[in-house]
Amino acid sequence: MSEHTAGASPAHSAPEIDDQLDQLAESDGEQPTTTHAEWGAGDPHLRITSPEGDRTVFPLREDRVTVGSGADCSLRIPDADAVHATIVHDERDEYVLTLHGAGEMNANPTPGEAGDRSEILRTGARFTVAGWNLVFGREEYADHGRPFGGREGGELDDQPPQPMRPDYRDERADGQSGGGLEVKDG
């Protein structure tokens, strides 16, 4: 497995609580707050547990991460297929997993026409590769799956719709498009 520097600070940090309180105090109840943070915010990463129970963290800093046993993989895992999975940071600021080899994933979608099994990763989403457990994490304020920067009163609380997601194309590091992936939001 490749090694990365532990303790590196993320490119963006959580909004200051004072700023959030000021925004709430000034709002008239109609102004929405949102999870649409800056591009790549929230320290996206994988928490990895080996079959022996060893743990490590792999930061997702690239817009395309390959997972497998191949020498060119971003994250090398012994006994995996050469390219067992890919994670793409798409134009919507989502991290999309495509599992190419055998393994479990949260959504367990039925393979599509091309046989792809893909899902949008949300904090806590788990998948397996060759007996290794990988869990996606991203701070809640930046996870687009959590309306209004997180929970208000619990999972089933009624919340008004969020505004449209920003156009992140100018913020993308590589300037490429995600190619219109059809994914299951898990």
Secondary structure, 3 states (H helix, E strand, C coil): CCCCCCCCCCCCCCCCHHHHHHHHHHCCCCCCCCCCCCCCCCCCEEEEECCCCCEEEEECCCCEEEEECCCCCCEECCCCCCCCEEEEECCCCCEEEEECCCCCECCCCCCCCCCCCEEECCCCCEEEECCEEEEEECCHHHCCCCHHHCCCCCCCCCCCCCCCCCCCHHHCCCCCCCCCCCCEEC
